[in-house]
Amino acid sequence: MNLYHPVIVGGVELPGNVFLAPVAGYSDAAFRSVCFGLGADLCYTEMVSSEALVRGHAATPTLMDRAENESRYAIQLFGSSPEVLARAALIASERKPILVDLNCGCPVPKVVRNGAGSSLMRDPGRIYDIVRAMALALGPSGIPVTVKIRSGWDEGSINYREAAVAAVEAGAAAVTLHARTRSQQYEGKADWAKIADLASRLAVPVFGSGDANTPASAAAMVRETFCAGVMVARGAMGDPFIFRRAKLAMLGLPDEKPTVAERVAAARRHLELSVRFLGERTACVEFRKQFCSYTKGSVGGAELRKVGVLACTVCEFEALFARWLSAPED
């Protein structure tokens, strides 16, 4: 079985099947740029509020900013109104994404309370209506609509099959299954058997999500479930090298663990891009959590993080990069 391969979504061909999942607070343009440069075949934006986008909220379009090297990217929208999401999809299409994704999986209370995210898992009919409206709106552009779902709302309402079928019948060109329920949030073990089940049932590509946090587990997900591709989320935090390493694992080739110098270079590039998009002050504050992720597991990492969580300037981070470089290999 060839684990690493191209995938066709609608009329769009992706060169490979290892993707950066949409991660709120992390998958901004700077991080996507780093991940794309290190082998991610497709990167998704943070989820974008359809309501805020349609209403012209000043800060919302920045979530769809695109790095220079992102020759392809995907925009993920969330909301609960078919009409609003159709309009939002049209606005998003102006950024020329390779696809537009509907979030039916976010478990965050403030999203769920408004009938969006994983709340939609309680109403496959509404998923159908939303996807249908988005697909009709995007039809002339040729941009496919895809959907990300969960296994269900809770263990008493496992309905990923019904939700996926509704989405596909409405025009979805691919479905991603995060194999946990909403009630699980991000806890417990993802049930890959459900990904395998869905992959065997749908005529469109099924992408797997949940516990693909290492190169080996990403390869194992594709091998064990026969899903068309794998979404990497938390595994990429601080380790954008996971995409190239996952490809090696899928191809049965030896792993290439990044050196400290490579990790520092990736972190520095990440910060430079963040400054370009956000300005130094905001970028440095936002980068604190990223720096903590990058240095996790490093020799002397705990001491670096104690200082890093207070850093406010590029110069302060440069001093930390220099200290990190002087540390021995892990």
N, C-alpha and C positions, 0 to 999 in steps of 0.2 A: 504494500500500500504506500503510495506516494503522499506523505503527510503534508509536505509543503508544495503548494501549487497555486496557480491563478484561480480566481473566482469571478464568475459573471453575475452581476446584480442588475436585473433589468437588461438594458442594452449596454451597460458599462462593464468593462473588464478591469479587475484589480489584478496587479501583477503577482500578488501573493496573498496569504491568508492569516497574517498575524497583525492584529490591530490594537491601537491604543483606544481603550474605551473612554466614553465621556465621564469625567470625574470633576464634580463641582469643586471649585477652589484650587484645582491643579492643572487641568488640561487646557490652559490658556495658550495663546499663540507662541509664547516663548518656549514653554515646555514641549508643545507639539513639534516645534521646529527641531528641537534637540532629538526628540524621539524619531521623527521622520528621517533625520540625517543619520541615525544609528539603526535604521532598518525597519521601522514600522511601515507596513504597506498602506495603511490608512489611519488617520488620526481624527477623532471626533472632538468637536468643541465641548466646552461645558454646556450643560443644558440651558437653553435660552427661553425665557418666558414669552409665550406668544402674545399675551395680553400687553406686556410692557413694550414689546416690539411694535405692535400695531398702534399703540397709543403714543409712540414716539418718545419713550423714556430715554433721556439723554445718554445714560450709561450703558444701556442694553446693547447697542450695536458693537461696542468694543469687545463683547464676548465672541463676536464673529470675525474679529481681526485675524488677518492671515499673514504668516511669515513668508518671506521671499522664497524660501526653498520648498514651501508646501505646494508642489505642483498639483496635488489633489488633497482634499479634506472633506469632512462631512460635518454638517450642522445638525445638532439635535435640538428639537423644540419640545416644550411641555405646555399643557393647557387642557381644557376640558370642552371648549366650544368648537364644533366643526367649522363654523363660519370664521371665527377668529384665527384658528390654526391654518385654514386655507389662505387667509390674507397674510399671515405671518410667513407661510411657506413661500409665497410670491416675493415677499420682501427679502427673505433669505436667499432666494434664487438669484438675486442681483449680485450676490457675492460669488457666484459660479461654483458652488459646492458640487462634488461628484454625486452626492446623494443627500437627502434630508430625512432625518430619523425622528420618529415619534417616541417620546419617553412614556412608557406605561409601567415603569419599574421603580421610580424613586420613592423611598419609604418615608421621607422626611415629613413630619407632621404638618408643617405650614404649606407644603405642596399638596398633600393628601386632603387636607381640610377644604381645599378649593376644588376638589373633584378631579385633580390631575395626578400625574405619576401613577403609582401603583393602585390608587383608588379606581382607576379605569379597569383594573382586573375584575372588579365586581360587576362590570357591565360590558360584556363583549359586544353588545349591540352598539354601544356608543363608540367603541373602538372602530367598529365597521364604519359608522357614520363619519368619524374624524378622518380615517384613512381615505375613505372615498372622496371626501371634500378636498383633502390635500392632493390626492392623485389627480383629480380633475383639474385642480388649479395648476399643477406642475406639468400636466400632460404636454402642452406645447413646447416646454423647455427641454423635455426629454430627461429631466432629472428624476430618478427613481425615488419612491418613498419606501422607507424601511421602518421597522417597529422593534422596540426592545421591550420585552415583557418579563414577568416573574412567573414562578410556578403557580401562584395563586395568592389570594389574600392571606389565608392561613391554612393550616393543615386540614381544616374541615371544608375548605373550598378550593381544592386543587383543580384549576380549570385552564391550564396553559394550552391544552389542545383546542378548546373552544375559542380562546382569545386569538390564538395563532391562525386558526381557520378563518375567523371573522376578518382578521387583518388581510390575509391573502386574498380572500374573496372580494375584498374592497379594493384591492390593487397593490398591496405591499409586495415589493420585489425581493424581500429577505426578512427574516425574523431572527432576532437575538434573544436567547433564553438565558436569563440569570436564574440558575436553578436553586433558588431559595424563595420562600414565601415572603410577603410583606412583613408578617409578624416576626420573622427571623431577623429582619434587618440585614446585617452583614455577619451575623453570628451563626455558629453551627456549620456543618459540612454541606457544601453544595451537592445536590443529588444529580450527578451526571447521567444517571439512567434516564432521567426525564429529557435531557438533551438528546440522547441516543434515540429515545422514543419519537421525539418530534422530528429529528432528522430523517427518520425512516418513513414519516407520514407526509411531509410537505414536498411539493414539487419545486419550491424555491429554496435557495440556500438557507441553512440554519447555522447561526453562529453561536458558540457556547461562551458562557460567562459564569465566573464563580470558581475561585480556588485555582486559577491558572496563574500562580504567583511566582513560578520559577520556570526556567527553560524546560526542565524535565516534565513538569506538570502541564505546561502548555502543549508539549508534544503528546503527552499521554491523553489529554482531553480529545485531541483530534483522532488519535489512534483508537481510543476506547469507545468513542461516541459516533464516529464517522461524520461529525459536524464539518461544515464546509470551511469554517475558520474559527479563530479563537480571539476573544476580547481580553486583553490584559489591562487590569486596573491598578489595584494596590501594588502588584508586583513591579510596576514601572516607577513607583514613587522612590526617587533616589537612585534608581537603577535603569536608566533608559537603554542600557546595553542589553536588556533582556530580550529585545526584539531580534537582534542579530544572533544572540545566543540560542533563542528558541528555534530559529531557522536551522542552526547547526544541529540542534537536537533532533529536529524533524527529519533532517537529511542523514542522520546517523553519523555525523562528523564530531570530532573532539571539541569539547568546550573551549572557549577562549575568554577566560575571566579577565576583566579589565584591570589594568595596573592602577596604582594610586595616581600616577601622572595622568592617565586617561580619564579617571573619575574627576580629578580636579579640573581638567580641561573642559569636560562636559558641564560641570557646575559653573565654571567661569563663563562659558558661552551662554548658559541659561540666564545668568545674572545680567550679562551684557544685553541680551535680547529684551529682558524684562525692563531694563532701564530705557531702552529705545521705545518700548510701547507705553510704559507707565510713568516715566520720570524717575529720577534717582530715589527720592524719599519713599514714594509708594512702593517702588520695585524692591527696595532693600527691606522694608517691613514685610512685604509679601514673601520675600525670599528666605526669611528666617526659618519657616517651616520646611522649605525645600532643602535648605542647608542641613537641617537636622536629619532629613531623610538621606541625603547624599552621604553623610558621614556615619550613618548607622553601621556598626560593625567594624569601623576603622580603628586602628591602634591610636589611642588617645582621643577617640571620638567624643567621649563624654565631656572632656575638658573643652574641646572645640565648640561643642554645642552650648555649654554654659556661657560662653562669650557670644556665640552666634545669635542667640535669641535676643541679644541686646544691640546687635549691630544696626547702624542707621545709615552708613555711607558705603560706597564702593571701596574706598580706601580701607575701611575696617574689615570688609570681607576679603580684600586682597591680602591683608596681613594674615587672616585665617587660612587662606589658600596656601600661603607660603609655609605656615606651620604644618599644615596637613601634608604638603609635599615633602617636608623633612622627616615625616614619620616613616617607620619601616613598613614594608609591605604586610598586609594582613596575613 
